[in-house]
Amino acid sequence: MSYKLLDTKDPSSLPSSSMEEDLATNGSVDFRGRVANKRITGGWKASPFIIANEAAERLSAFTVSASLVLYLTKEMKESLPDAATHVSDWVGATYLLMLLGAFLADAYLGRYLTVMFSSAVYLIGMILLTISASVKSLRPPPCTENQNCPSATPGQSAFLYSSLALVALGTGGVKPNIPSFGADQHDENDEKELSYKYTFFNFFFLSIKVGALLGLTVMVYIEQEKGYAWGFGLPTAIMFASVVILAAGFPKYRYKKPMGSIFTRFIQVIVASVRNHSRGVKVTPETKLYEVSTEESDIVGARKLSHTPEFRFLDKAAVMEDPELTEINDRWKLCTVTQVEELKTFLRVFPVWASTIALSLSLAQQSTFFLAQSKILDRHLGPNFMIPPGSMQVFAVINAFVTVPIYEKLVVPVLQKTTNHHRGFTALQRMGIGLFISIFSLASAAAVEHMRRTHYPSGLSVFWLVPQFFILGGAESFTYVGQLEFFYDEATDGMKSVCGALFLSEIGIGSWVNSALVKIVEKATGTGHNGWLRDDLNESKLDYYYLILSGISTVNLFVYIWVARRYKGRHQA
């Protein structure tokens, strides 16, 4: 009797039934374009490269964001309100550019290529930013003894903001596609890999916090001691390392082919619906809607979607009014059920996205006014060490290291028995908990700032700011992971990256709203003696501004609860 040894690294040596079980069923392919084999690609064979890349990239990003307000005020001689506005605008542009990055990935390049090309742009921006901090002629000269502080020339400002624009453009291509690319490594039709996918999301979130922890402590300290050239130069080198790490996993990854422009498909559904409506087409429960007869949909790499009764007007795009119609491949005249359902899914998740923006407004304070508060308080830790202002954000990071493991190991098993949900809380519930917690962060910030301004204008320890950072970190932990789960699970095959970019873009919108509120408050209260927001925080009324934000967050929570209670996912629908 003879035996044939099976080489698991060579799929051709496996029995056909075994090979079929080992093939990914979610449309993933390997780097050669073949259906991905789960034994040699994806899963935890690929995820470590992605998680390590995210930690390195986030270290770079957090180092820059934690230092930018101080760099603009100290080196570029901008006023505090102007610097806070410019940082908020930059953050806003960074996150809204993620919609462009997601569009390019889904429609043309695929996630991996988009991330690699965007990383190159990101790296060039970081190099230019380091040059700006290193070359004296690219910054205004130091203030003179009579406090004459020349402002930056148009050329100096243009060089700096060009480098920041490249960083924003690169981030816009990296950030929305990395989590989706990581999730693609797990086949949701495989129960074992599906459970690993949720574990990946938690590790992915923790990798962000590891990068933030190192960026806000080690990197910011080096920056304080060695200057901004070192402070920006080291993250640039680490950003280069992150690209190398991601490239190293190339043969291990599973890839999704580009599926065409989702926005074009959305417009086609709207145009076809309006066109058929104007021709008197009606939709009843008995109306037959068009779908291709193939096993897969006609969207490349996407599975078919079942019809749902909501947004019935859009169903008119899939009505074959004329059975003899010959132009069935013209999607501007006749769409498939799957294409219509894509747009319906987007319309369902949009209100959930819109009702969580207030948290992003709160998060915008970490890199602006929270940072300005840290700068003027007593930061001594012992006789010889002074805490860098940007390092105070580390307390938000610490919260993630505390809450995520406790939630996963202790809370989820208990909740599973009481809620009968495999994740303990649903994604919508986790997001709501995060929004609720954020209110207390802003209330704490208002209380501490009021105490500092009225009773201790000097000499108050910076550790009084720990609660507002720590609580806001908890709010982000609950909401961010909930959003990752929600938007990836609800997204159809053709809109994974776009949905990921959608929830990240609200951070940008929150930053822009913060900029707008700063301008509104300045216009309403003035910049003189009674102004709430001034260069000197001892003469400002920042606590009033925090109370406004706390009120906005409270109102937003009730709006979110109303939206979430009425939400029906595409599976429920």
FINUZA-26483 format. One record per residue (C-alpha): residue number from 1; x, y, z. Coordinates in steps of 0.02 Angstrom, whole numbers, plus 50000, padded with zeros to 5 digits. Example, Ala and Ser with C-alpha at 12.3 -4.5 7.8 and 13.67 -1.06 7.14 Angstrom:
// residues 2
@pos=1, x=50615, y=49775, z=50390
@pos=2, x=50684, y=49947, z=50357
This chain:
// residues 573
@pos=1, x=50000, y=50000, z=50000
@pos=2, x=50070, y=50170, z=49953
@pos=3, x=50029, y=50341, z=50023
@pos=4, x=50042, y=50511, z=49943
@pos=5, x=50102, y=50650, z=50058
@pos=6, x=50000, y=50809, z=50045
@pos=7, x=50096, y=50971, z=50038
@pos=8, x=49983, y=51105, z=50114
@pos=9, x=50093, y=51239, z=50036
@pos=10, x=50054, y=51170, z=49864
@pos=11, x=49865, y=51179, z=49833
@pos=12, x=49881, y=51062, z=49684
@pos=13, x=49930, y=50918, z=49798
@pos=14, x=49766, y=50927, z=49896
@pos=15, x=49609, y=50827, z=49854
@pos=16, x=49482, y=50928, z=49756
@pos=17, x=49354, y=50927, z=49898
@pos=18, x=49487, y=50989, z=50019
@pos=19, x=49542, y=51123, z=49897
@pos=20, x=49364, y=51187, z=49879
@pos=21, x=49348, y=51203, z=50068
@pos=22, x=49512, y=51298, z=50075
@pos=23, x=49465, y=51425, z=49942
@pos=24, x=49400, y=51596, z=49996
@pos=25, x=49217, y=51624, z=49955
@pos=26, x=49212, y=51813, z=49970
@pos=27, x=49287, y=51852, z=49799
@pos=28, x=49466, y=51868, z=49861
@pos=29, x=49613, y=51824, z=49749
@pos=30, x=49798, y=51800, z=49784
@pos=31, x=49937, y=51906, z=49709
@pos=32, x=49935, y=51797, z=49553
@pos=33, x=49750, y=51832, z=49523
@pos=34, x=49692, y=51657, z=49573
@pos=35, x=49554, y=51623, z=49699
@pos=36, x=49638, y=51645, z=49868
@pos=37, x=49683, y=51488, z=49965
@pos=38, x=49645, y=51508, z=50150
@pos=39, x=49788, y=51393, z=50202
@pos=40, x=49923, y=51506, z=50132
@pos=41, x=49844, y=51681, z=50122
@pos=42, x=49745, y=51798, z=50231
@pos=43, x=49690, y=51774, z=50410
@pos=44, x=49824, y=51791, z=50542
@pos=45, x=49958, y=51753, z=50414
@pos=46, x=49927, y=51924, z=50336
@pos=47, x=49852, y=52028, z=50477
@pos=48, x=50014, y=52058, z=50577
@pos=49, x=50090, y=52153, z=50430
@pos=50, x=49936, y=52265, z=50419
@pos=51, x=49927, y=52293, z=50607
@pos=52, x=50113, y=52334, z=50618
@pos=53, x=50097, y=52454, z=50470
@pos=54, x=49952, y=52543, z=50553
@pos=55, x=50047, y=52563, z=50717
@pos=56, x=50197, y=52639, z=50627
@pos=57, x=50091, y=52754, z=50518
@pos=58, x=49988, y=52814, z=50666
@pos=59, x=50146, y=52849, z=50766
@pos=60, x=50197, y=52967, z=50628
@pos=61, x=50024, y=53046, z=50615
@pos=62, x=50000, y=53073, z=50802
@pos=63, x=50174, y=53148, z=50823
@pos=64, x=50134, y=53280, z=50692
@pos=65, x=49957, y=53317, z=50751
@pos=66, x=50013, y=53331, z=50933
@pos=67, x=50146, y=53459, z=50887
@pos=68, x=50065, y=53559, z=50748
@pos=69, x=49975, y=53691, z=50852
@pos=70, x=50133, y=53725, z=50952
@pos=71, x=50239, y=53726, z=50793
@pos=72, x=50124, y=53854, z=50712
@pos=73, x=50121, y=53968, z=50864
@pos=74, x=50304, y=53950, z=50917
@pos=75, x=50396, y=53932, z=50752
@pos=76, x=50278, y=54008, z=50623
@pos=77, x=50219, y=54148, z=50742
@pos=78, x=50032, y=54121, z=50717
@pos=79, x=49903, y=54170, z=50848
@pos=80, x=49823, y=54030, z=50950
@pos=81, x=49647, y=54049, z=50873
@pos=82, x=49723, y=54053, z=50697
@pos=83, x=49834, y=53903, z=50733
@pos=84, x=49687, y=53805, z=50806
@pos=85, x=49582, y=53848, z=50654
@pos=86, x=49719, y=53799, z=50532
@pos=87, x=49748, y=53632, z=50619
@pos=88, x=49561, y=53596, z=50621
@pos=89, x=49550, y=53640, z=50436
@pos=90, x=49698, y=53528, z=50397
@pos=91, x=49625, y=53382, z=50495
@pos=92, x=49458, y=53412, z=50410
@pos=93, x=49536, y=53408, z=50236
@pos=94, x=49635, y=53252, z=50282
@pos=95, x=49482, y=53153, z=50329
@pos=96, x=49370, y=53214, z=50189
@pos=97, x=49505, y=53165, z=50064
@pos=98, x=49476, y=52988, z=50125
@pos=99, x=49319, y=52984, z=50019
@pos=100, x=49430, y=53012, z=49867
@pos=101, x=49551, y=52877, z=49925
@pos=102, x=49409, y=52753, z=49950
@pos=103, x=49336, y=52796, z=49781
@pos=104, x=49502, y=52764, z=49692
@pos=105, x=49523, y=52598, z=49783
@pos=106, x=49349, y=52531, z=49749
@pos=107, x=49337, y=52595, z=49570
@pos=108, x=49509, y=52582, z=49493
@pos=109, x=49665, y=52532, z=49591
@pos=110, x=49609, y=52412, z=49726
@pos=111, x=49647, y=52440, z=49910
@pos=112, x=49827, y=52379, z=49914
@pos=113, x=49891, y=52483, z=49768
@pos=114, x=49797, y=52637, z=49831
@pos=115, x=49880, y=52619, z=50001
@pos=116, x=50053, y=52596, z=49926
@pos=117, x=50040, y=52746, z=49807
@pos=118, x=49964, y=52855, z=49942
@pos=119, x=50101, y=52806, z=50064
@pos=120, x=50230, y=52872, z=49939
@pos=121, x=50139, y=53040, z=49933
@pos=122, x=50126, y=53039, z=50123
@pos=123, x=50314, y=53007, z=50137
@pos=124, x=50357, y=53152, z=50020
@pos=125, x=50249, y=53268, z=50125
@pos=126, x=50337, y=53212, z=50285
@pos=127, x=50508, y=53242, z=50205
@pos=128, x=50457, y=53420, z=50156
@pos=129, x=50387, y=53450, z=50331
@pos=130, x=50554, y=53396, z=50405
@pos=131, x=50645, y=53514, z=50286
@pos=132, x=50530, y=53657, z=50342
@pos=133, x=50579, y=53625, z=50522
@pos=134, x=50764, y=53606, z=50480
@pos=135, x=50802, y=53752, z=50364
@pos=136, x=50800, y=53921, z=50453
@pos=137, x=50756, y=54020, z=50297
@pos=138, x=50590, y=53925, z=50287
@pos=139, x=50532, y=53995, z=50456
@pos=140, x=50514, y=54172, z=50526
@pos=141, x=50664, y=54236, z=50626
@pos=142, x=50654, y=54227, z=50817
@pos=143, x=50568, y=54366, z=50914
@pos=144, x=50681, y=54512, z=50963
@pos=145, x=50707, y=54576, z=51140
@pos=146, x=50568, y=54705, z=51121
@pos=147, x=50447, y=54563, z=51076
@pos=148, x=50445, y=54606, z=50892
@pos=149, x=50393, y=54440, z=50814
@pos=150, x=50397, y=54442, z=50623
@pos=151, x=50261, y=54337, z=50544
@pos=152, x=50294, y=54204, z=50413
@pos=153, x=50316, y=54262, z=50233
@pos=154, x=50195, y=54198, z=50099
@pos=155, x=50334, y=54086, z=50032
@pos=156, x=50371, y=54010, z=50202
@pos=157, x=50186, y=53977, z=50234
@pos=158, x=50164, y=53905, z=50059
@pos=159, x=50307, y=53781, z=50084
@pos=160, x=50239, y=53723, z=50252
@pos=161, x=50059, y=53705, z=50196
@pos=162, x=50110, y=53618, z=50034
@pos=163, x=50197, y=53485, z=50138
@pos=164, x=50044, y=53470, z=50250
@pos=165, x=49934, y=53456, z=50096
@pos=166, x=50036, y=53308, z=50034
@pos=167, x=50024, y=53226, z=50205
@pos=168, x=49836, y=53252, z=50201
@pos=169, x=49822, y=53181, z=50025
@pos=170, x=49926, y=53029, z=50071
@pos=171, x=49828, y=52998, z=50230
@pos=172, x=49668, y=53010, z=50128
@pos=173, x=49722, y=52859, z=50027
@pos=174, x=49795, y=52757, z=50170
@pos=175, x=49675, y=52776, z=50315
@pos=176, x=49508, y=52720, z=50239
@pos=177, x=49580, y=52571, z=50146
@pos=178, x=49691, y=52491, z=50277
@pos=179, x=49550, y=52431, z=50394
@pos=180, x=49448, y=52367, z=50246
@pos=181, x=49602, y=52283, z=50173
@pos=182, x=49630, y=52200, z=50342
@pos=183, x=49450, y=52143, z=50352
@pos=184, x=49465, y=52071, z=50175
@pos=185, x=49591, y=51947, z=50245
@pos=186, x=49448, y=51858, z=50337
@pos=187, x=49313, y=51764, z=50243
@pos=188, x=49147, y=51811, z=50324
@pos=189, x=49068, y=51652, z=50253
@pos=190, x=49185, y=51550, z=50364
@pos=191, x=49122, y=51555, z=50544
@pos=192, x=49298, y=51535, z=50615
@pos=193, x=49370, y=51674, z=50509
@pos=194, x=49218, y=51783, z=50543
@pos=195, x=49254, y=51777, z=50730
@pos=196, x=49436, y=51819, z=50693
@pos=197, x=49380, y=51971, z=50595
@pos=198, x=49305, y=52052, z=50750
@pos=199, x=49463, y=52010, z=50847
@pos=200, x=49561, y=52093, z=50707
@pos=201, x=49459, y=52253, z=50725
@pos=202, x=49504, y=52262, z=50910
@pos=203, x=49688, y=52228, z=50879
@pos=204, x=49685, y=52354, z=50738
@pos=205, x=49613, y=52486, z=50856
@pos=206, x=49746, y=52442, z=50986
@pos=207, x=49882, y=52459, z=50854
@pos=208, x=49822, y=52637, z=50825
@pos=209, x=49839, y=52668, z=51011
@pos=210, x=50013, y=52589, z=51019
@pos=211, x=50068, y=52707, z=50881
@pos=212, x=49986, y=52852, z=50972
@pos=213, x=50066, y=52803, z=51137
@pos=214, x=50241, y=52803, z=51065
@pos=215, x=50209, y=52959, z=50962
@pos=216, x=50138, y=53058, z=51109
@pos=217, x=50275, y=53007, z=51231
@pos=218, x=50441, y=52958, z=51154
@pos=219, x=50427, y=53061, z=50995
@pos=220, x=50354, y=53216, z=51077
@pos=221, x=50488, y=53209, z=51212
@pos=222, x=50626, y=53197, z=51082
@pos=223, x=50546, y=53345, z=50994
@pos=224, x=50545, y=53446, z=51155
@pos=225, x=50727, y=53406, z=51192
@pos=226, x=50802, y=53403, z=51016
@pos=227, x=50687, y=53519, z=50917
@pos=228, x=50559, y=53502, z=50779
@pos=229, x=50685, y=53442, z=50649
@pos=230, x=50709, y=53284, z=50752
@pos=231, x=50525, y=53283, z=50801
@pos=232, x=50470, y=53274, z=50619
@pos=233, x=50622, y=53180, z=50551
@pos=234, x=50604, y=53023, z=50657
@pos=235, x=50419, y=52998, z=50612
@pos=236, x=50471, y=53018, z=50429
@pos=237, x=50593, y=52874, z=50448
@pos=238, x=50460, y=52771, z=50538
@pos=239, x=50335, y=52809, z=50399
@pos=240, x=50461, y=52738, z=50275
@pos=241, x=50474, y=52582, z=50385
@pos=242, x=50284, y=52563, z=50384
@pos=243, x=50284, y=52556, z=50194
@pos=244, x=50420, y=52423, z=50197
@pos=245, x=50321, y=52321, z=50324
@pos=246, x=50164, y=52325, z=50217
@pos=247, x=50259, y=52278, z=50061
@pos=248, x=50339, y=52130, z=50150
@pos=249, x=50171, y=52043, z=50167
@pos=250, x=50132, y=52054, z=49980
@pos=251, x=50125, y=51864, z=49947
@pos=252, x=50020, y=51831, z=50103
@pos=253, x=49876, y=51949, z=50065
@pos=254, x=49705, y=51919, z=49990
@pos=255, x=49652, y=52051, z=49866
@pos=256, x=49484, y=52115, z=49804
@pos=257, x=49472, y=52170, z=49623
@pos=258, x=49412, y=52349, z=49589
@pos=259, x=49224, y=52350, z=49560
@pos=260, x=49200, y=52511, z=49465
@pos=261, x=49139, y=52679, z=49526
@pos=262, x=49004, y=52663, z=49657
@pos=263, x=48958, y=52846, z=49637
@pos=264, x=48926, y=52818, z=49452
@pos=265, x=48813, y=52671, z=49496
@pos=266, x=48720, y=52780, z=49622
@pos=267, x=48690, y=52915, z=49490
@pos=268, x=48632, y=52783, z=49365
@pos=269, x=48500, y=52721, z=49488
@pos=270, x=48437, y=52898, z=49519
@pos=271, x=48433, y=52941, z=49333
@pos=272, x=48344, y=52780, z=49286
@pos=273, x=48219, y=52800, z=49429
@pos=274, x=48176, y=52979, z=49380
@pos=275, x=48167, y=52932, z=49196
@pos=276, x=48047, y=52788, z=49227
@pos=277, x=47944, y=52890, z=49351
@pos=278, x=47921, y=53027, z=49221
@pos=279, x=47857, y=52892, z=49103
@pos=280, x=47725, y=52838, z=49229
@pos=281, x=47808, y=52678, z=49289
@pos=282, x=47732, y=52614, z=49452
@pos=283, x=47798, y=52484, z=49574
@pos=284, x=47683, y=52361, z=49662
@pos=285, x=47722, y=52204, z=49763
@pos=286, x=47687, y=52104, z=49605
@pos=287, x=47805, y=52204, z=49495
@pos=288, x=47951, y=52102, z=49430
@pos=289, x=48120, y=52187, z=49446
@pos=290, x=48269, y=52154, z=49336
@pos=291, x=48421, y=52053, z=49391
@pos=292, x=48554, y=51963, z=49291
@pos=293, x=48537, y=51775, z=49278
@pos=294, x=48718, y=51737, z=49324
@pos=295, x=48766, y=51673, z=49496
@pos=296, x=48863, y=51833, z=49534
@pos=297, x=48797, y=52009, z=49506
@pos=298, x=48857, y=52109, z=49355
@pos=299, x=48961, y=52216, z=49474
@pos=300, x=49135, y=52140, z=49460
@pos=301, x=49174, y=52036, z=49615
@pos=302, x=49012, y=52077, z=49705
@pos=303, x=48879, y=51956, z=49763
@pos=304, x=48695, y=51981, z=49724
@pos=305, x=48586, y=52074, z=49849
@pos=306, x=48407, y=52031, z=49894
@pos=307, x=48269, y=52156, z=49863
@pos=308, x=48207, y=52258, z=50012
@pos=309, x=48043, y=52356, z=50018
@pos=310, x=48114, y=52522, z=50080
@pos=311, x=48143, y=52671, z=49964
@pos=312, x=48022, y=52598, z=49838
@pos=313, x=48043, y=52746, z=49721
@pos=314, x=48219, y=52683, z=49680
@pos=315, x=48147, y=52515, z=49627
@pos=316, x=48082, y=52602, z=49471
@pos=317, x=48260, y=52597, z=49405
@pos=318, x=48247, y=52406, z=49395
@pos=319, x=48074, y=52393, z=49315
@pos=320, x=48076, y=52315, z=49141
@pos=321, x=47927, y=52407, z=49069
@pos=322, x=47955, y=52333, z=48898
@pos=323, x=47989, y=52143, z=48900
@pos=324, x=48063, y=52161, z=48726
@pos=325, x=48189, y=52290, z=48784
@pos=326, x=48354, y=52260, z=48696
@pos=327, x=48460, y=52387, z=48793
@pos=328, x=48463, y=52285, z=48954
@pos=329, x=48649, y=52319, z=48975
@pos=330, x=48625, y=52507, z=48975
@pos=331, x=48626, y=52546, z=49162
@pos=332, x=48572, y=52725, z=49132
@pos=333, x=48404, y=52654, z=49076
@pos=334, x=48389, y=52490, z=49172
@pos=335, x=48478, y=52445, z=49334
@pos=336, x=48487, y=52279, z=49423
@pos=337, x=48412, y=52245, z=49594
@pos=338, x=48587, y=52230, z=49667
@pos=339, x=48634, y=52402, z=49601
@pos=340, x=48476, y=52478, z=49674
@pos=341, x=48506, y=52393, z=49841
@pos=342, x=48681, y=52467, z=49849
@pos=343, x=48607, y=52642, z=49849
@pos=344, x=48474, y=52591, z=49975
@pos=345, x=48610, y=52528, z=50092
@pos=346, x=48702, y=52693, z=50079
@pos=347, x=48542, y=52789, z=50117
@pos=348, x=48511, y=52680, z=50271
@pos=349, x=48683, y=52706, z=50349
@pos=350, x=48693, y=52891, z=50308
@pos=351, x=48582, y=52951, z=50454
@pos=352, x=48685, y=52844, z=50575
@pos=353, x=48843, y=52925, z=50510
@pos=354, x=48770, y=53100, z=50521
@pos=355, x=48710, y=53076, z=50700
@pos=356, x=48883, y=53032, z=50768
@pos=357, x=48976, y=53187, z=50709
@pos=358, x=48971, y=53272, z=50880
@pos=359, x=49101, y=53151, z=50947
@pos=360, x=49221, y=53210, z=50811
@pos=361, x=49189, y=53388, z=50870
@pos=362, x=49245, y=53333, z=51043
@pos=363, x=49398, y=53241, z=50976
@pos=364, x=49452, y=53399, z=50884
@pos=365, x=49487, y=53479, z=51053
@pos=366, x=49628, y=53356, z=51091
@pos=367, x=49743, y=53431, z=50961
@pos=368, x=49688, y=53612, z=50985
@pos=369, x=49623, y=53686, z=51149
@pos=370, x=49662, y=53537, z=51261
@pos=371, x=49841, y=53555, z=51198
@pos=372, x=49841, y=53743, z=51232
@pos=373, x=49782, y=53710, z=51410
@pos=374, x=49921, y=53584, z=51437
@pos=375, x=50052, y=53710, z=51383
@pos=376, x=50012, y=53841, z=51516
@pos=377, x=49990, y=53724, z=51667
@pos=378, x=50125, y=53659, z=51782
@pos=379, x=50200, y=53512, z=51688
@pos=380, x=50341, y=53469, z=51807
@pos=381, x=50359, y=53286, z=51852
@pos=382, x=50493, y=53291, z=51984
@pos=383, x=50630, y=53422, z=51990
@pos=384, x=50713, y=53381, z=51824
@pos=385, x=50578, y=53325, z=51703
@pos=386, x=50442, y=53426, z=51617
@pos=387, x=50300, y=53336, z=51526
@pos=388, x=50285, y=53390, z=51343
@pos=389, x=50113, y=53471, z=51312
@pos=390, x=50074, y=53351, z=51171
@pos=391, x=50104, y=53200, z=51283
@pos=392, x=49946, y=53232, z=51384
@pos=393, x=49848, y=53144, z=51247
@pos=394, x=49929, y=52984, z=51307
@pos=395, x=49796, y=52973, z=51442
@pos=396, x=49664, y=52952, z=51306
@pos=397, x=49771, y=52812, z=51235
@pos=398, x=49791, y=52728, z=51405
@pos=399, x=49602, y=52716, z=51418
@pos=400, x=49600, y=52607, z=51261
@pos=401, x=49726, y=52487, z=51337
@pos=402, x=49617, y=52474, z=51491
@pos=403, x=49441, y=52469, z=51420
@pos=404, x=49463, y=52363, z=51263
@pos=405, x=49542, y=52209, z=51349
@pos=406, x=49420, y=52221, z=51496
@pos=407, x=49273, y=52236, z=51378
@pos=408, x=49331, y=52090, z=51269
@pos=409, x=49383, y=51969, z=51408
@pos=410, x=49263, y=52010, z=51549
@pos=411, x=49113, y=52110, z=51488
@pos=412, x=49076, y=52024, z=51321
@pos=413, x=49060, y=51846, z=51394
@pos=414, x=48936, y=51909, z=51525
@pos=415, x=48837, y=52012, z=51400
@pos=416, x=48828, y=51868, z=51276
@pos=417, x=48725, y=51770, z=51402
@pos=418, x=48606, y=51913, z=51438
@pos=419, x=48588, y=51995, z=51267
@pos=420, x=48609, y=51839, z=51158
@pos=421, x=48717, y=51943, z=51042
@pos=422, x=48885, y=51871, z=50987
@pos=423, x=48971, y=52038, z=51023
@pos=424, x=48883, y=52077, z=51188
@pos=425, x=48825, y=52248, z=51133
@pos=426, x=48775, y=52280, z=50954
@pos=427, x=48882, y=52400, z=50853
@pos=428, x=48746, y=52533, z=50868
@pos=429, x=48740, y=52513, z=51057
@pos=430, x=48930, y=52530, z=51071
@pos=431, x=48924, y=52690, z=50970
@pos=432, x=48786, y=52760, z=51081
@pos=433, x=48886, y=52721, z=51238
@pos=434, x=49034, y=52815, z=51166
@pos=435, x=48928, y=52968, z=51126
@pos=436, x=48858, y=52966, z=51303
@pos=437, x=49031, y=52958, z=51382
@pos=438, x=49097, y=53103, z=51277
@pos=439, x=48976, y=53224, z=51362
@pos=440, x=49065, y=53197, z=51528
@pos=441, x=49234, y=53232, z=51450
@pos=442, x=49180, y=53405, z=51394
@pos=443, x=49091, y=53439, z=51559
@pos=444, x=49251, y=53392, z=51651
@pos=445, x=49352, y=53506, z=51536
@pos=446, x=49235, y=53651, z=51571
@pos=447, x=49241, y=53624, z=51759
@pos=448, x=49432, y=53613, z=51766
@pos=449, x=49456, y=53764, z=51653
@pos=450, x=49334, y=53866, z=51757
@pos=451, x=49428, y=53819, z=51916
@pos=452, x=49595, y=53859, z=51836
@pos=453, x=49538, y=54027, z=51767
@pos=454, x=49447, y=54090, z=51922
@pos=455, x=49546, y=54016, z=52066
@pos=456, x=49716, y=53957, z=52004
@pos=457, x=49771, y=54062, z=51855
@pos=458, x=49947, y=53999, z=51887
@pos=459, x=50021, y=53848, z=51972
@pos=460, x=49882, y=53720, z=51937
@pos=461, x=49951, y=53548, z=51896
@pos=462, x=49928, y=53483, z=51719
@pos=463, x=49864, y=53319, z=51794
@pos=464, x=49697, y=53405, z=51824
@pos=465, x=49671, y=53381, z=51637
@pos=466, x=49688, y=53192, z=51648
@pos=467, x=49499, y=53159, z=51671
@pos=468, x=49448, y=53250, z=51511
@pos=469, x=49580, y=53157, z=51408
@pos=470, x=49545, y=52989, z=51490
@pos=471, x=49355, y=53000, z=51474
@pos=472, x=49367, y=53056, z=51293
@pos=473, x=49481, y=52908, z=51258
@pos=474, x=49345, y=52792, z=51325
@pos=475, x=49215, y=52875, z=51215
@pos=476, x=49325, y=52850, z=51063
@pos=477, x=49360, y=52668, z=51107
@pos=478, x=49176, y=52623, z=51111
@pos=479, x=49123, y=52726, z=50962
@pos=480, x=49270, y=52692, z=50845
@pos=481, x=49266, y=52502, z=50861
@pos=482, x=49076, y=52506, z=50848
@pos=483, x=49090, y=52608, z=50689
@pos=484, x=49219, y=52489, z=50615
@pos=485, x=49102, y=52342, z=50644
@pos=486, x=48944, y=52433, z=50590
@pos=487, x=49005, y=52509, z=50428
@pos=488, x=49100, y=52355, z=50370
@pos=489, x=48956, y=52236, z=50411
@pos=490, x=48823, y=52345, z=50331
@pos=491, x=48924, y=52390, z=50177
@pos=492, x=48895, y=52290, z=50019
@pos=493, x=49041, y=52210, z=49927
@pos=494, x=49059, y=52360, z=49811
@pos=495, x=49061, y=52494, z=49946
@pos=496, x=49173, y=52429, z=50087
@pos=497, x=49306, y=52564, z=50068
@pos=498, x=49180, y=52702, z=50038
@pos=499, x=49084, y=52658, z=50196
@pos=500, x=49247, y=52651, z=50292
@pos=501, x=49294, y=52823, z=50225
@pos=502, x=49120, y=52887, z=50265
@pos=503, x=49135, y=52858, z=50452
@pos=504, x=49315, y=52923, z=50455
@pos=505, x=49266, y=53079, z=50357
@pos=506, x=49155, y=53134, z=50501
@pos=507, x=49316, y=53168, z=50600
@pos=508, x=49360, y=53293, z=50465
@pos=509, x=49187, y=53370, z=50467
@pos=510, x=49197, y=53381, z=50657
@pos=511, x=49361, y=53476, z=50639
@pos=512, x=49284, y=53595, z=50513
@pos=513, x=49133, y=53622, z=50626
@pos=514, x=49256, y=53661, z=50766
@pos=515, x=49340, y=53791, z=50655
@pos=516, x=49171, y=53867, z=50613
@pos=517, x=49120, y=53873, z=50797
@pos=518, x=49283, y=53959, z=50842
@pos=519, x=49248, y=54092, z=50711
@pos=520, x=49067, y=54111, z=50768
@pos=521, x=49118, y=54130, z=50950
@pos=522, x=49254, y=54256, z=50904
@pos=523, x=49129, y=54356, z=50803
@pos=524, x=48996, y=54349, z=50939
@pos=525, x=49109, y=54389, z=51088
@pos=526, x=49248, y=54486, z=51002
@pos=527, x=49436, y=54467, z=51022
@pos=528, x=49455, y=54605, z=51152
@pos=529, x=49432, y=54605, z=51340
@pos=530, x=49268, y=54507, z=51336
@pos=531, x=49321, y=54384, z=51202
@pos=532, x=49300, y=54201, z=51249
@pos=533, x=49445, y=54138, z=51142
@pos=534, x=49607, y=54237, z=51149
@pos=535, x=49794, y=54204, z=51139
@pos=536, x=49808, y=54217, z=51329
@pos=537, x=49697, y=54082, z=51405
@pos=538, x=49701, y=54172, z=51573
@pos=539, x=49603, y=54312, z=51488
@pos=540, x=49491, y=54194, z=51390
@pos=541, x=49331, y=54104, z=51438
@pos=542, x=49370, y=53935, z=51363
@pos=543, x=49258, y=53850, z=51492
@pos=544, x=49107, y=53934, z=51412
@pos=545, x=49158, y=53862, z=51244
@pos=546, x=49172, y=53688, z=51321
@pos=547, x=48997, y=53705, z=51394
@pos=548, x=48929, y=53745, z=51220
@pos=549, x=49013, y=53588, z=51153
@pos=550, x=48943, y=53485, z=51296
@pos=551, x=48768, y=53548, z=51256
@pos=552, x=48790, y=53506, z=51072
@pos=553, x=48847, y=53330, z=51119
@pos=554, x=48695, y=53305, z=51231
@pos=555, x=48573, y=53357, z=51094
@pos=556, x=48667, y=53247, z=50970
@pos=557, x=48650, y=53096, z=51086
@pos=558, x=48460, y=53108, z=51084
@pos=559, x=48461, y=53127, z=50895
@pos=560, x=48571, y=52972, z=50881
@pos=561, x=48457, y=52870, z=50995
@pos=562, x=48308, y=52918, z=50888
@pos=563, x=48401, y=52867, z=50728
@pos=564, x=48472, y=52706, z=50799
@pos=565, x=48305, y=52644, z=50866
@pos=566, x=48230, y=52661, z=50693
@pos=567, x=48376, y=52588, z=50598
@pos=568, x=48348, y=52428, z=50500
@pos=569, x=48502, y=52348, z=50426
@pos=570, x=48498, y=52275, z=50252
@pos=571, x=48481, y=52099, z=50326
@pos=572, x=48334, y=52153, z=50435
@pos=573, x=48255, y=52248, z=50291
